[in-house]
Amino acid sequence: MSIQQIRLFGDPVLTTPASAVTTFDKELRVLVADLTETMLDAPGAGLAAPQIGVPLRVFVWDVDETLGHLINPTLDLSEEMQDGEEGCLSFPEIRYDTPRAMRVVAKGFNMHGDPVTIEGTEFLARALQHENDHLNGILFIDKLTKSNRKLAMKEIRESDWFAQAAQSGIEIQIKDSPHSMFGRNI
């Protein structure tokens, strides 16, 4: 188990849908441990496998002092919505109000392949939706209003971390999201 490098906005792995986990083995348990350790070190409220360069449908969270993980999740969202500030470890220091469902029922598996159901409201619901979006190649900035997305992109381009990535030769890909700006999570 080790702390992994978090991929930053512009890395193509962040906008590519992840593959389903098919083998529940020691390697998967190490991935869950690495995700958890990396998230806690950052620190963050959640982290998805694509954010450390692993294109698998796995994410972890730390909300209200409760650690959890979910593999191959599906979400059932409430019609009731919430708006609240949201950030992302792949966008250091960037935070914007982002619309999300108020309640969610998430179903998937734990690292041993056992079925799991997680019900959450408010911040937990927000975290589960945010991390599930990562598995579908959707970023939180894709959910912003047109004007806020424009402000966010300006802030990103002016950030030190974005400039450092560009200067170090990291290939940065920025494209408009193929996803509906106000679409619901899958």
PALUM-252476 format. One record per residue (C-alpha): residue in one letter; x, z negated, y negated. Coordinates in steps of 0.2 Angstrom, whole numbers, plus 5000, padded with zeros to 4 digits. Each point is the difference from the previous one (the first is absolute). Example, Ala and Ser with C-alpha at 12.3 -4.5 7.8 and 13.67 -1.06 7.14 Angstrom:
(atom "a" (5062 4961 5022))
(atom "s" (5006 5003 4983))
//
This chain:
(atom "m" (5000 5000 5000))
(atom "s" (5007 5005 4983))
(atom "i" (4995 5003 4982))
(atom "q" (4997 5019 4998))
(atom "q" (5002 5011 4984))
(atom "i" (4983 5003 4992))
(atom "r" (4997 5018 4997))
(atom "l" (4996 5004 4981))
(atom "f" (4987 5012 4993))
(atom "g" (5006 5018 5002))
(atom "d" (5005 4998 5018))
(atom "p" (4990 5012 5010))
(atom "v" (4997 4987 5014))
(atom "l" (4988 4991 4988))
(atom "t" (4988 5015 4999))
(atom "t" (5000 5005 5018))
(atom "p" (4987 4993 5012))
(atom "a" (5007 4989 5013))
(atom "s" (4999 5002 5019))
(atom "a" (4990 4989 5011))
(atom "v" (5010 4987 5010))
(atom "t" (4998 5004 5019))
(atom "t" (5013 4988 5007))
(atom "f" (4998 4981 4998))
(atom "d" (5018 4995 5004))
(atom "k" (5015 4990 4994))
(atom "e" (5004 5013 4988))
(atom "l" (4983 4998 4992))
(atom "r" (5002 4981 4999))
(atom "v" (5017 5003 4991))
(atom "l" (4991 5012 4988))
(atom "v" (4987 4987 4996))
(atom "a" (5014 4986 4998))
(atom "d" (5010 5012 4988))
(atom "l" (4985 5004 4990))
(atom "t" (4995 4981 4998))
(atom "e" (5018 4995 4996))
(atom "t" (5002 5014 4987))
(atom "m" (4983 4997 4992))
(atom "l" (5004 4981 4998))
(atom "d" (5017 5004 4993))
(atom "a" (4993 5012 4987))
(atom "p" (4988 4990 4998))
(atom "g" (4984 5009 5002))
(atom "a" (4982 4998 5006))
(atom "g" (5001 5014 5013))
(atom "l" (5012 5014 5007))
(atom "a" (4996 5015 5010))
(atom "a" (5012 5008 5013))
(atom "p" (5002 5016 4989))
(atom "q" (5007 4990 4986))
(atom "i" (5015 4996 5011))
(atom "g" (5001 5018 5006))
(atom "v" (4991 4998 5016))
(atom "p" (4985 5012 5001))
(atom "l" (4989 4989 5012))
(atom "r" (4983 4992 4997))
(atom "v" (5006 4982 4998))
(atom "f" (4999 4988 4985))
(atom "v" (5002 4982 4996))
(atom "w" (4993 4988 4987))
(atom "d" (5003 4983 4992))
(atom "v" (4984 4994 4991))
(atom "d" (4995 4982 4997))
(atom "e" (5015 4994 5010))
(atom "t" (4994 5010 5015))
(atom "l" (5011 5012 5008))
(atom "g" (4992 5014 5010))
(atom "h" (5003 5018 5007))
(atom "l" (4989 5014 5006))
(atom "i" (5004 5015 5010))
(atom "n" (4990 5016 5001))
(atom "p" (4987 4993 4988))
(atom "t" (4983 5006 4995))
(atom "l" (4990 4993 4985))
(atom "d" (4982 4998 4997))
(atom "l" (4998 4997 4981))
(atom "s" (4986 4992 4990))
(atom "e" (4990 5010 4987))
(atom "e" (5004 4986 4987))
(atom "m" (5015 5004 4990))
(atom "q" (5013 4989 4991))
(atom "d" (5013 5005 4987))
(atom "g" (5016 4991 4999))
(atom "e" (5018 5001 4996))
(atom "e" (5010 5008 5014))
(atom "g" (5019 5003 5003))
(atom "c" (5011 5007 5014))
(atom "l" (5017 4996 5006))
(atom "s" (5003 5019 5000))
(atom "f" (4997 5000 4981))
(atom "p" (5010 4985 4993))
(atom "e" (4992 4992 4985))
(atom "i" (4986 5012 4999))
(atom "r" (4982 4992 5000))
(atom "y" (4983 5008 4995))
(atom "d" (4982 4995 5003))
(atom "t" (4995 5009 5016))
(atom "p" (4982 5002 5007))
(atom "r" (4998 4993 5018))
(atom "a" (4986 4995 5011))
(atom "m" (4995 4981 4998))
(atom "r" (4999 4997 5019))
(atom "v" (5008 5008 5015))
(atom "v" (5000 4999 5019))
(atom "a" (5016 5006 5007))
(atom "k" (5002 5004 5019))
(atom "g" (5015 5004 5009))
(atom "f" (5013 4992 5012))
(atom "n" (5013 4986 4999))
(atom "m" (5018 5004 5005))
(atom "h" (4996 4996 5019))
(atom "g" (4986 5013 5000))
(atom "d" (4985 4987 4999))
(atom "p" (4985 5005 4990))
(atom "v" (4999 4991 4983))
(atom "t" (4987 4999 4986))
(atom "i" (5004 4994 4983))
(atom "e" (4986 4997 4987))
(atom "g" (5005 4998 4982))
(atom "t" (4994 4999 4982))
(atom "e" (5007 5002 4983))
(atom "f" (5020 4999 5001))
(atom "l" (5001 5001 5019))
(atom "a" (4988 5015 5000))
(atom "r" (5011 5008 4986))
(atom "a" (5016 4997 5010))
(atom "l" (4992 5007 5016))
(atom "q" (4994 5016 4991))
(atom "h" (5016 5002 4991))
(atom "e" (5011 4999 5016))
(atom "n" (4988 5011 5010))
(atom "d" (5001 5013 4986))
(atom "h" (5019 5001 5003))
(atom "l" (4997 5005 5018))
(atom "n" (4989 5014 4994))
(atom "g" (5013 5006 4987))
(atom "i" (4990 4993 4986))
(atom "l" (5008 4991 4985))
(atom "f" (4991 4987 4989))
(atom "i" (5004 5012 4985))
(atom "d" (4989 5013 5009))
(atom "k" (4985 4988 4997))
(atom "l" (5003 4998 4981))
(atom "t" (4990 5008 4987))
(atom "k" (5007 5016 4993))
(atom "s" (5006 4991 4984))
(atom "n" (5007 4985 5009))
(atom "r" (5009 5012 5012))
(atom "k" (5008 5009 4986))
(atom "l" (5006 4984 4992))
(atom "a" (5007 4994 5017))
(atom "m" (5009 5016 5003))
(atom "k" (5008 4998 4982))
(atom "e" (5005 4982 5004))
(atom "i" (5007 5006 5017))
(atom "r" (5011 5014 4992))
(atom "e" (5006 4987 4987))
(atom "s" (5005 4987 5013))
(atom "d" (5017 4995 5004))
(atom "w" (4997 5001 5019))
(atom "f" (4993 5018 4999))
(atom "a" (5015 5005 4989))
(atom "q" (5013 4992 5012))
(atom "a" (4992 5009 5015))
(atom "a" (5001 5017 4991))
(atom "q" (5018 4997 4995))
(atom "s" (5005 4995 5017))
(atom "g" (4995 5017 5007))
(atom "i" (4984 4994 5009))
(atom "e" (4988 5014 5001))
(atom "i" (4985 4995 4991))
(atom "q" (4984 5009 5003))
(atom "i" (4985 4997 4988))
(atom "k" (4984 5010 5003))
(atom "d" (4982 4997 4995))
(atom "s" (4991 4991 5014))
(atom "p" (4990 5011 5012))
(atom "h" (4988 4985 5001))
(atom "s" (4984 4997 4989))
(atom "m" (5005 4988 4986))
(atom "f" (4985 4990 5003))
(atom "g" (4998 5003 5019))
(atom "r" (4997 4985 5012))
(atom "n" (5013 4995 5013))
(atom "i" (4999 5008 5017))
//
